[in-house]
Amino acid sequence: MIGYGPRAPRVVWPGGARVAISLVLNYEEGGENHILHGDAQSEAFLSDIAGAAPWPGQRHWNMDSIYEYGARAGFWRLHRLFTDRALPVTIYGVATALARSPEQVKAMKEAGWDIASHGLKWVEHRDMPEAEERAQIAEALRLHTEVVGEPPRGWYTGRCSVDTVALTAATGALDWISDTYDDDLPYWLELGERDQLVIPYTLEANDMRFATSPGWVTGQDFGQYLIDSYETLLAEGGRMFSIGLHCRLIGRPGKLAGLVRFLDHVAEKGGAWFATRSQIADFWAATYPPLRYERPSRMDRDTFVARYGSIFEHSPWIAERAWQLELGPAHDTAAGLHNALARMFRSATREERLGVLKAHPDLAGKLAQARRLTAESSNEQSSAGLDALTDDERAAFQARNEAYVKKHGFPFIIAVRDHSRASILQAFDTRIANDTDTEFATACRQVERIAEIRLSDLLP
């Protein structure tokens, strides 16, 4: 749920392009559910047959014919379009479909297209046992290499299971995987010792919606959506635009017309880098390599408390309680972990919070002079020059400290890294005059702010 958040890189694609466009052609024809392929039923997914359903134990001649159109007509129409315009294409190739389509594979290779794996068969994986899916992934890689002449650099299952991403990454054989739809940019996924590059795909800028409801009715519907998407991404800059295509769908003349209008629009407007997904992967790996750091959500209790027990001054109980929350990747940033720690501080009793306030040292007080501050407090006070006061300045701080504690019963607390010496003294004078309830709330907010600053030194 966190992604790049406010830390998204300011990407400039090769040639100064503002948008990287990935044209993906799914080659599934010949890999679909079919009794001749040893399956129990006919295919029912992504065709022009409204309300199609599997036919157990039977061939569905109309479905066969529609898939065949993709191989014998649609593919070649798209091949002419893309090669005439010298556009790079990534193929998501079902291994068994590629094995049944030698001429198409030859044409893909001669065009220099990036042939990625789309699994062994174009079938549903959601109920597939993990061991069976692992075996199918291995066989897909083997068969793909045999048919194409080289192993795939990327992978997309599509009809995947909850295990697919982890299983494909675990092969260690793939530069990128695409079974996610969760971002407009590539990102690194930490899976054990492996940093796996993920290049998210799309189900919305995808011609599959010609075969779903609600979806595209005319080629113009699809083309206009692609144009609108491109215009938005162009204005934002530094984004990736995946476009999903299928030979038996966009390969029909009326549907293709919308794609052609989009390509014409981009050619006229400019600002695009058309690239294969492997080219995008190479750029990303070279420009934004993986960066590992200790993640709070993966720490055991003792490590977590040791790392973050001092974020709230001398109050490790806050970290102890926070560790018991549902910590996840969203808490692996400074803002995320601060939220978890602050929740435990806010939900504590007034006496517990008062204990946190009293644990803070006076500003430029006796502990500072005796060099007995925590490392965090020492660094914070020195950042405002409180370790280099004149005698008169030190006396001014001491007088205010005493007056403040005498009135409110706890030390004056302020996030000194947000202030100068002069503004700290001004805040002292203003806040001494507050009633204690108001000042208690103010001091608690300052404690949270100090914690936020401390975490920003440790985490993204």
N, C-alpha and C positions, 0 to 999 in steps of 0.2 A: 504493500500500500504506500510505500514511501518513494521509491524511484529516485529520480534526481532532485525532486522537490525544487527548492530555490537555487540549487547548485548545478543546474543543467549547463554543460559546457557550451561556450559560444563557438559553435562549429562553423568553420569555413571549409567547404568541400573543395576538392581539386578544381583548379581553374577559377577559383573565386565563386563557385556556384553557391546559391542559397538553399537549394533543395536537391537532395539525392533521390533520383527516381529509380526504383527497382521494379522492372517488368518481370512478372513471374508467370510462366506458362505451365500449368499443371498437366502432365501427360499421364493419364489414368486409363486410357482406352486399351483394353486387353488385360487389365489387372483387377477389374471389378468383380463383384460377386457373380458367380456363374456356375451352373452345375457341371459344365465342361471343365471348370477349373477345380473341381472337387468340392465346391461349396454346396450348402444344403438348399440354397434358394437363389432366385434371380436378384439383380440389383434393383434398388428403388431410389437412389440418391442422385440428385443433381442432373435432372433431365427435363425435357419439355413436356413430359407426360404429367398432367395435373393430377395430384393425389395419388401418385404411384405408390404401390405397396409391393413388398417381396412376394414372389410366387414360390412357395415351398415345393421343392422337388421338380420344378418345371422351368423350362426356358421361357423368357418373355421376349418374343420375337421383336416387338416394337422397341423395347429397351435395347436389345442387341443392335438394332438398326441405328438407333440414335447414337450409341457409343461408337459404332463403326463410322458414322459420319465424321466424328471428331478425328479419327485416325486417317481416313482416306480423303477428306475434303477440307475440314476445318484447319487441321495442322498446316497443310500446304498453303492455304490462304494467309494464315498468320506468318508463315515462313517467308512468303513473298513480301508481305508488308514490312516486316522487321529487317530483312536483309536489304531490301531496296533503300531503306532509310539508315542502314548501318547502325541499327540500335542493338545494344547488348541485351541479352535475355538470360534469365535463370530458368532452367527447367526443373520442376519438381517431378522427377521421373519415378513412377512405381516400377520396381525392378522387374516384375513379371510382365508388365506392359511394355517396357523397353525391350525385353527379350523377344517379344512377339512383333516388334516393329523395327527390323534392321534398317530399312531405308530411311525411316524418320531419324533414327539414331545417327546414321551416316550424315544426314543433312544438318543435324544439330552440331555435330563435331566440326563439319566443314565451315559452319557459320561462326565457330569459336564460342558457342554458347556454354554457359556454366551449367553442367548437368549434376544437380544435387539429387539426393535420394528422397523418395516419397514413400518409403516403406517397401515391404515385400509384396503386399497385395493391397488393393484399394478396398479395405474392409474395416469394420468397426473394431476398435481395440478396447473399448471401455470395460468389458467383462473378461478380457483375456488375462489369464493368470500371469503373474510376473515372469515366471520361468519361461512360459511359452512366448511372451512378447520379447524377452531377451534373446531367445533362440531365433525368432523371426527377424530381429534387427541384425543379428550376426549373418543370417542367410541373405538378407537384403544387401548388406555390404559386400558379401562374397559374390552374389550374382551380378550386382551392378558393376563391380570391377571386371568380371568376366565378359559382360556384354559390351560395356563402354570402352574397356581397355585401360581404365584407370579408376581408382576409388573416388567416391564422392567427397567433396570438401564440406558439404553442408547437408542438413537433414530437415525434413518437415513431414510428419505423419499425417496431420490433419484430423483424422478421426481417432484421436489419441486417447490414452488412458491417463490416470493420475500419475502413473509411473514413467511415462514416456520420456519426459525431459531428463530425469535422473538416469534412466537406462541408456539413452543415446549419449549423454555426456560421459557416462562411465566407460564407454568404449574407448575413449581417449583418441579416437580416430577422426574426429570432426572439428574443423576450424570454427564452425558456427552451427547453431540449431535455431529453428524458427517456430516451434510449437508454443508460442505465446502471442498475445495480442495487446500487450500492456504498456506500450510506449511508442513514441515517434522517433526514438533513437536506439541504437544498439546499447547493450550494457553487459557487464561481466557478472556471472553467477558463480558464487563460490560453492562448489560441491566437493566436499572432502579436500583433498590436496589439489584438485583441478580447478582452474579458473576457466570456465566455459563461456565463450562469447555467444550471446543471444541476440539475434536480429529479429525483432518482432515482426509478425506478419499481419494480415488484415482479412477480416471477413466482411467489411463494409465497402471499401473501394475494390469490390470483387464482383465479377460477372455472375457468380453463383446466385446473386439475387434476382437474376432472370428466372431462376427455378425455385424461388421461395416467395412466401407472402408475409409481409409486404415486400415488394421488390421492384425491379425495373420492368417497364412494359415495352418501351422503345429504346433503340440505341441512343437516342437523344437524351433520355433520362440518365443513362449511365455516363454518357459523355459530359453532360452538364455537371453531374456530381463530381466527376474527376476534375473538371475545370475549376469548380468552386473550391474543392479541396486544395488544388495546386495554388490558387490565388491566396488562400489563407496561409498556407505554409510558406509561400514566397514572401508574404508580408512579415511573417515571424522570422524567417531566416534560420539556417542551421538545423533543419529538420530533414527527416527521411520520409519518403512517400512510397509505400508498397502498393502495387496494383496486381490483383489476383485474376488470372485468366484461365479459361478452359477451352480446349479445342472444340468440343461439341456445343459450346454455348456461344462465346464471342466469335467463334469461327463461322457463324451464320451471317449472311451478308447484311441484313438489317441491323443486327447487333454490332457488327464490326464498324459500321458507319459512325457510331458514337465514339468509339476508340480513336478512329481516324481524326475526328474533329478535335479531340483532346490533344493528340500528337501535333496537329497543325497549330493549335493554340500555344502550346509550349514552345514550338519552333519559332513562332512569331514573337512571343513574350520574352523568351530567354530566361537565364538564371538557373537552368537545370543541369545537373550532372547525371546522365543516364549511366547506370553501372550495374554490373552483376552483383549478386549478394556476396560472392567471394571477393570482388574488388572492394566492396564496402567493408568487408571483414579485414582485408589487408590494411586499408586506410585506418580503420579504427584501432587495430592492434598496434600499428606504428605510432599513431597520434595520441591515443588514449589507452595505454596499457593498463592491465589490472593493478589495482593498489589495495593491498591487504592491510588491515589494522585489527587490533583486538576489538571484538564486538561484544558489548555488554550483554546482549541477549543470549550469548553462547557461553558465558562464564558460569562456573560453579559458584555457590554461595560465598565461600571464603575468599575466592579471588575477586568477586564483585565487591564485597565489603572492603577488602584491602584497597582496591582501586578508587572507590567512590565514597568510602566512609567518612572522609574529611571534607567532602564538598559542602556539607552543612557543618559548620565549625564544631569540632569535638562531639559530634552527634551521629555515630555510626548506626544507631538504631533506625535512622531514616533509610539508609541503604539496605539494612536487613529487611525492613518491611517492603521496600520497593522491589527487592529481588523476588518476592513471592507473588508479584503481579504477573499478568500475562505479557511478559516482555517478549518482543519480537523484533524484526528488522526495523520497524518504525521507531524503536527506542535506541538504535545504534548511532544516532546523531546527537549532537549537543542539545538540540531542541527537544528531541524525543525523550532522552534520558532525564532532562530537566523536568519535563512534564511528570514523569513517573515519580521522581524524588519529591517534587513540589506537592504532588497529591498526598504523599504520606505526611509531609509537614503540615499541610492545610487540615488534614483529617485528624491530626493529633489533638490532645487536650490542650487547654490553655496553659496548664502548668508545664506540659512537655514543651510547648513552643516557647514559654518563658525561659525554660532551661536552655534552649538553643540561643535565645537572645543573650542570656547571662554568660554563655560560653564564649561570646565574642570579646576580644580585648578592647580596651580603650584606645582611641586614636592617639598615637604619639605618647602613649602612657608608659607606666613603669615597666611593663613586660617588654615593650619595644626597646626601651633603653637598656634592659638587661639581656636583650637578644633572646627572649624566650617565647617569641611568637611562633605559630606554625609557619611552615614554609609558604603556604598560600597567603596568610595574613602579612607576613614579612614582605613578600613580593608586591602585594597590593599597596601597602603603605608606602613602600619605596617608590612605586610608580607615580605617586602624587607628591613625592619629595618630602614625605613626613619623617624620613630618616635623616634629613639634613636641615633641621629647623634651627633657627637662631635661638638664643636663650629666651628672648622676648616672645617669639612665636610659640616655643614650647610651653611657656608659662600661660599664654593665652589658651592653648589647647587644654592644659591641665585644669585651668579654672572652669572652662566650659564642661569638661568631663565631669568634674565634681558636682557642678550645679545640675547637670542633666540627670545623673544617677540619683542624686538626692531627691529630685522631684519625681522621677518615673520608676526608679528601682531597677533599671537595667542600663547597660552601656549604650551610648549613642552609636548607631549603626548606619553606615552609608556606603554605597558602592563607590569607593574612592577612585576607581579607574574611570568613572564617568565624570570626575570633577577635578578642579584645581584646588590648591590650598585656600585661595580666596573664597571660592564657591562653597567649600566645605565649612569654613567659618561662618559664612552667611547662612547656610542651612542649619548649623548649630544654633545660631541665634533665633532663627524662625521656629525651630522645632522644640526648643526648650519651653517656649510659651504655649505649646499645645497641651490639651488635657491628655491624661495618660492613656485612655482608651484609644483616642485618635493616634497617639504616638506609638502605641503597641501595634496597631494595624500598619502604620507607616514603616516601623522597624521590620515587621514581618515581610513586607514587600521588598525592602532593601536586602533582607537575608536571601530571598529568592533571586533577586537580581545578582547578588554576589555569587550564588551557586551557578547561575547561568553563565556568568563570565568565566568562572573556573572551569566549567565543562567545555566552554569554547576553546580553551587551551589544550584540551585532551582529545576531542572528537570533531569530526566534520560538522 
